[in-house]
Amino acid sequence: MKPLRTLLVDDERLARARLRRLLSTEKSVNVVAEARSVAEALDILRHEDIDIIFLDIEMPGGSGFELFKAWNGDAAVVFVTAFDSFALRAFEVNAVDYLVKPVHPERLTK
């Protein structure tokens, strides 16, 4: 099976780095791009074929939910956030999962 082309979207550099490090042990995942904002993510999504997006919710300049309003792609979305209060809304927009920071490696593998 071909690895999933993955986009990490989080305004915190250290959060992206940690998630990238955790995902590096997964043979089924290939992180091909990172974005610090919804605007950067949209630009990447226009030019890259992405299978899965790990998406933060609270970011300066726009929330992860705004990505859904501006983009019509079919990549799977996993929200990764410090807030558990957005879980219901995340599943209402068809997220495939919802991870609360700090992400535990065992939970990420599932």
N, CA, C and O of each residue as an XYZ file, in Angstrom:
440
protein
N       0.837     -1.188      0.000
C       0.000      0.000      0.000
C       0.878      1.247      0.000
O       1.884      1.309      0.707
N       0.502      2.209     -0.774
C       1.215      3.483     -0.873
C       0.970      4.301      0.395
O      -0.162      4.361      0.874
N       2.023      4.941      0.952
C       1.833      5.767      2.158
C       0.866      6.923      1.905
O       0.804      7.470      0.804
N       0.120      7.281      2.938
C      -0.815      8.399      2.859
C      -0.051      9.719      2.793
O       0.785     10.004      3.650
N      -0.340     10.510      1.785
C       0.280     11.838      1.660
C      -0.391     12.746      2.677
O      -1.603     12.957      2.638
N       0.415     13.278      3.585
C      -0.106     13.939      4.776
C       0.310     15.394      4.856
O       1.441     15.760      4.537
N      -0.652     16.229      5.297
C      -0.430     17.651      5.540
C      -0.654     17.919      7.022
O      -1.672     17.510      7.580
N       0.295     18.606      7.666
C       0.168     19.021      9.056
C      -0.158     20.510      9.077
O       0.553     21.306      8.464
N      -1.228     20.895      9.780
C      -1.626     22.302      9.859
C      -1.732     22.689     11.332
O      -2.629     22.239     12.044
N      -0.805     23.529     11.771
C      -0.786     24.005     13.157
C       0.076     25.252     13.195
O       1.149     25.292     12.592
N      -0.393     26.273     13.906
C       0.382     27.508     13.977
C       1.601     27.380     14.886
O       2.495     28.225     14.832
N       1.656     26.351     15.710
C       2.780     26.157     16.623
C       3.829     25.248     15.988
O       3.565     24.076     15.720
N       5.016     25.795     15.750
C       6.097     25.033     15.130
C       6.443     23.780     15.919
O       6.653     22.717     15.334
N       6.503     23.893     17.240
C       6.861     22.739     18.062
C       5.788     21.648     18.001
O       6.107     20.459     18.035
N       4.543     22.043     17.913
C       3.461     21.055     17.788
C       3.581     20.305     16.460
O       3.405     19.088     16.412
N       3.880     21.034     15.385
C       4.082     20.374     14.082
C       5.273     19.432     14.132
O       5.210     18.316     13.616
N       6.360     19.880     14.753
C       7.572     19.062     14.831
C       7.311     17.783     15.624
O       7.767     16.707     15.236
N       6.580     17.898     16.729
C       6.290     16.714     17.550
C       5.401     15.743     16.772
O       5.650     14.538     16.775
N       4.384     16.252     16.118
C       3.503     15.385     15.351
C       4.259     14.727     14.198
O       4.061     13.545     13.917
N       5.114     15.482     13.539
C       5.930     14.913     12.457
C       6.813     13.786     12.987
O       6.951     12.737     12.357
N       7.406     14.019     14.154
C       8.269     12.999     14.763
C       7.455     11.741     15.106
O       7.903     10.624     14.846
N       6.274     11.920     15.681
C       5.431     10.772     16.014
C       4.995     10.015     14.754
O       4.973      8.784     14.738
N       4.656     10.749     13.722
C       4.204     10.111     12.481
C       5.343      9.448     11.712
O       5.096      8.572     10.883
N       6.575      9.848     11.972
C       7.712      9.287     11.235
C       7.886      7.790     11.487
O       8.546      7.107     10.704
N       7.310      7.281     12.553
C       7.411      5.847     12.838
C       6.331      5.042     12.121
O       6.369      3.811     12.118
N       5.386      5.723     11.523
C       4.290      5.058     10.811
C       4.650      4.890      9.339
O       4.775      5.876      8.612
N       4.815      3.666      8.906
C       5.182      3.397      7.515
C       4.071      3.775      6.536
O       4.328      4.005      5.354
N       2.847      3.837      7.032
C       1.716      4.134      6.155
C       1.483      5.633      5.968
O       0.517      6.032      5.318
N       2.371      6.475      6.540
C       2.197      7.922      6.485
C       3.454      8.581      5.928
O       4.573      8.247      6.318
N       3.250      9.518      5.014
C       4.349     10.310      4.478
C       3.956     11.789      4.586
O       3.100     12.261      3.838
N       4.584     12.517      5.520
C       4.289     13.938      5.677
C       4.952     14.675      4.517
O       6.178     14.710      4.411
N       4.128     15.264      3.650
C       4.650     15.928      2.460
C       4.658     17.446      2.588
O       5.337     18.131      1.824
N       3.892     17.983      3.571
C       3.847     19.437      3.711
C       3.360     19.820      5.108
O       2.711     19.046      5.812
N       3.711     21.064      5.472
C       3.259     21.651      6.723
C       2.766     23.057      6.439
O       3.260     23.735      5.538
N       1.772     23.489      7.229
C       1.234     24.842      7.100
C       1.032     25.427      8.487
O       0.725     24.708      9.438
N       1.209     26.749      8.594
C       1.024     27.457      9.865
C      -0.335     28.099      9.983
O      -0.679     28.629     11.039
N      -1.116     28.063      8.918
C      -2.410     28.748      8.917
C      -3.337     28.091      7.904
O      -2.921     27.272      7.084
N      -4.602     28.475      7.988
C      -5.585     27.994      7.021
C      -5.212     28.472      5.622
O      -5.326     27.712      4.661
N      -4.768     29.716      5.496
C      -4.384     30.256      4.182
C      -3.246     29.444      3.570
O      -3.295     29.101      2.388
N      -2.229     29.136      4.359
C      -1.119     28.316      3.844
C      -1.608     26.923      3.469
O      -1.201     26.374      2.445
N      -2.484     26.348      4.301
C      -3.011     25.015      4.008
C      -3.778     25.005      2.690
O      -3.619     24.088      1.884
N      -4.605     26.018      2.469
C      -5.363     26.102      1.223
C      -4.443     26.190      0.013
O      -4.713     25.579     -1.021
N      -3.368     26.941      0.136
C      -2.410     27.051     -0.960
C      -1.778     25.685     -1.253
O      -1.642     25.297     -2.413
N      -1.401     24.974     -0.218
C      -0.817     23.643     -0.396
C      -1.834     22.700     -1.033
O      -1.502     21.957     -1.957
N      -3.059     22.729     -0.543
C      -4.101     21.826     -1.058
C      -4.420     22.094     -2.526
O      -4.885     21.197     -3.229
N      -4.178     23.303     -2.992
C      -4.390     23.604     -4.421
C      -3.316     22.972     -5.300
O      -3.538     22.743     -6.489
N      -2.141     22.687     -4.711
C      -1.008     22.219     -5.500
C      -0.558     20.796     -5.193
O       0.210     20.218     -5.962
N      -1.012     20.231     -4.104
C      -0.576     18.900     -3.693
C      -1.773     17.962     -3.597
O      -2.882     18.377     -3.261
N      -1.532     16.714     -3.892
C      -2.543     15.679     -3.721
C      -2.374     15.133     -2.301
O      -1.427     14.394     -2.032
N      -3.276     15.488     -1.404
C      -3.174     15.138      0.008
C      -4.255     14.114      0.356
O      -5.413     14.260     -0.035
N      -3.857     13.075      1.098
C      -4.802     12.036      1.523
C      -5.375     12.298      2.905
O      -6.534     11.981      3.170
N      -4.561     12.882      3.794
C      -5.009     13.104      5.166
C      -4.411     14.402      5.710
O      -3.252     14.726      5.451
N      -5.219     15.130      6.461
C      -4.793     16.400      7.065
C      -4.914     16.272      8.575
O      -5.972     15.911      9.090
N      -3.836     16.569      9.278
C      -3.863     16.698     10.734
C      -3.990     18.188     10.994
O      -3.076     18.955     10.691
N      -5.124     18.603     11.557
C      -5.527     20.001     11.559
C      -5.811     20.529     12.961
O      -6.642     19.982     13.684
N      -5.109     21.600     13.335
C      -5.385     22.298     14.585
C      -6.670     23.112     14.396
O      -7.074     23.384     13.265
N      -7.298     23.492     15.489
C      -8.524     24.286     15.382
C      -8.257     25.766     15.624
O      -8.568     26.597     14.771
N      -7.693     26.098     16.757
C      -7.461     27.495     17.123
C      -6.132     27.981     16.552
O      -5.065     27.572     17.010
N      -6.205     28.859     15.546
C      -4.998     29.426     14.933
C      -5.247     30.895     14.628
O      -6.371     31.274     14.299
N      -4.221     31.725     14.732
C      -4.388     33.132     14.340
C      -4.776     33.221     12.860
O      -4.232     32.492     12.030
N      -5.691     34.090     12.541
C      -6.073     34.281     11.143
C      -7.127     33.318     10.645
O      -7.505     33.378      9.475
N      -7.613     32.433     11.494
C      -8.670     31.519     11.060
C      -8.607     30.181     11.756
O      -7.525     29.690     12.080
N      -9.765     29.591     11.987
C      -9.818     28.298     12.663
C      -9.768     27.163     11.642
O     -10.000     27.354     10.449
N      -9.460     25.997     12.151
C      -9.456     24.823     11.292
C     -10.799     24.584     10.628
O     -10.859     24.050      9.521
N     -11.881     24.976     11.299
C     -13.208     24.802     10.700
C     -13.379     25.669      9.450
O     -14.146     25.319      8.554
N     -12.675     26.786      9.388
C     -12.759     27.642      8.201
C     -12.167     26.977      6.971
O     -12.522     27.312      5.842
N     -11.264     26.033      7.195
C     -10.709     25.273      6.076
C     -11.834     24.534      5.342
O     -11.842     24.470      4.113
N     -12.781     23.979      6.104
C     -13.898     23.265      5.494
C     -14.785     24.180      4.669
O     -15.333     23.756      3.651
N     -14.932     25.423      5.092
C     -15.772     26.370      4.354
C     -15.132     26.768      3.028
O     -15.833     27.038      2.053
N     -13.797     26.804      2.993
C     -13.088     27.320      1.827
C     -12.570     26.234      0.886
O     -12.062     26.548     -0.190
N     -12.687     24.979      1.268
C     -12.055     23.898      0.504
C     -13.051     22.784      0.251
O     -13.830     22.435      1.137
N     -13.034     22.227     -0.941
C     -13.967     21.164     -1.317
C     -13.285     19.838     -1.583
O     -13.827     19.011     -2.317
N     -12.128     19.611     -1.019
C     -11.383     18.387     -1.287
C     -11.945     17.184     -0.571
O     -12.939     17.267      0.150
N     -11.277     16.052     -0.790
C     -11.769     14.810     -0.195
C     -10.759     14.146      0.739
O     -10.903     12.963      1.048
N      -9.760     14.864      1.185
C      -8.805     14.298      2.130
C      -9.491     14.047      3.469
O     -10.387     14.789      3.873
N      -9.062     13.002      4.141
C      -9.555     12.743      5.500
C      -8.950     13.782      6.436
O      -7.821     14.229      6.234
N      -9.706     14.161      7.457
C      -9.229     15.171      8.407
C      -9.254     14.610      9.824
O     -10.255     14.060     10.284
N      -8.117     14.769     10.496
C      -8.000     14.446     11.911
C      -7.700     15.754     12.622
O      -6.660     16.370     12.388
N      -8.607     16.178     13.486
C      -8.343     17.381     14.265
C      -7.380     17.047     15.394
O      -7.502     16.011     16.049
N      -6.423     17.938     15.609
C      -5.446     17.802     16.689
C      -5.441     19.133     17.419
O      -4.975     20.138     16.883
N      -5.960     19.142     18.641
C      -6.156     20.398     19.341
C      -6.011     20.231     20.840
O      -6.079     19.119     21.364
N      -5.812     21.338     21.521
C      -5.722     21.316     22.982
C      -7.096     21.386     23.634
O      -7.204     21.285     24.856
N      -8.136     21.554     22.845
C      -9.482     21.760     23.372
C     -10.379     20.565     23.075
O     -10.549     20.189     21.915
N     -10.946     19.975     24.103
C     -11.864     18.861     23.864
C     -13.278     19.341     23.547
O     -14.126     18.545     23.141
N     -13.536     20.621     23.727
C     -14.885     21.165     23.556
C     -15.345     21.252     22.099
O     -16.524     21.509     21.852
N     -14.463     21.049     21.144
C     -14.847     21.141     19.735
C     -15.109     19.772     19.101
O     -15.358     19.690     17.898
N     -15.058     18.713     19.883
C     -15.155     17.361     19.326
C     -16.458     17.133     18.562
O     -16.433     16.631     17.438
N     -17.568     17.488     19.143
C     -18.853     17.272     18.474
C     -18.904     18.008     17.139
O     -19.322     17.441     16.129
N     -18.484     19.255     17.135
C     -18.485     20.037     15.893
C     -17.557     19.405     14.855
O     -17.864     19.403     13.663
N     -16.419     18.866     15.311
C     -15.478     18.224     14.388
C     -16.126     17.045     13.676
O     -15.960     16.879     12.468
N     -16.856     16.236     14.410
C     -17.503     15.087     13.775
C     -18.696     15.512     12.921
O     -19.072     14.807     11.984
N     -19.285     16.647     13.237
C     -20.373     17.167     12.399
C     -19.878     17.569     11.016
O     -20.649     17.561     10.057
N     -18.594     17.921     10.905
C     -18.031     18.252      9.590
C     -17.279     17.061      8.998
O     -16.484     17.208      8.070
N     -17.548     15.883      9.553
C     -17.033     14.611      9.030
C     -15.540     14.377      9.241
O     -14.886     13.751      8.407
N     -15.008     14.870     10.335
C     -13.629     14.517     10.690
C     -13.575     13.019     10.952
O     -14.542     12.439     11.445
N     -12.450     12.390     10.624
C     -12.326     10.951     10.870
C     -11.851     10.661     12.289
O     -12.033      9.553     12.793
N     -11.239     11.659     12.937
C     -10.821     11.481     14.327
C     -10.566     12.840     14.958
O     -10.540     13.873     14.289
N     -10.378     12.798     16.271
C     -10.186     14.012     17.060
C      -9.189     13.678     18.151
O      -9.490     12.896     19.053
N      -7.997     14.266     18.076
C      -6.940     14.002     19.052
C      -6.709     15.238     19.904
O      -6.659     16.358     19.394
N      -6.569     15.026     21.203
C      -6.321     16.126     22.126
C      -4.828     16.163     22.446
O      -4.221     15.139     22.758
N      -4.243     17.370     22.363
C      -2.828     17.559     22.678
C      -2.615     17.455     24.184
O      -3.496     17.856     24.944
N      -1.503     16.945     24.634
C      -0.450     16.339     23.818
C      -0.893     14.973     23.302
O      -1.485     14.179     24.032
N      -0.600     14.723     22.055
C      -0.995     13.471     21.416
C      -0.100     12.354     21.933
O       1.126     12.469     21.958
N      -0.738     11.290     22.339
C      -0.002     10.112     22.811
C       0.248      9.180     21.629
O      -0.662      8.938     20.836
N       1.456      8.657     21.497
C       1.799      7.815     20.345
C       0.841      6.646     20.124
O       0.503      6.334     18.982
N       0.402      5.999     21.199
C      -0.509      4.859     21.051
C      -1.840      5.288     20.444
O      -2.409      4.575     19.617
N      -2.330      6.436     20.850
C      -3.606      6.954     20.339
C      -3.464      7.355     18.866
O      -4.374      7.140     18.065
N      -2.339      7.924     18.531
C      -2.095      8.333     17.156
C      -2.050      7.120     16.239
O      -2.573      7.166     15.126
N      -1.443      6.058     16.686
C      -1.343      4.831     15.885
C      -2.718      4.277     15.562
O      -2.939      3.764     14.465
N      -3.647      4.376     16.510
C      -5.019      3.874     16.265
C      -5.670      4.664     15.157
O      -6.818      4.399     14.802
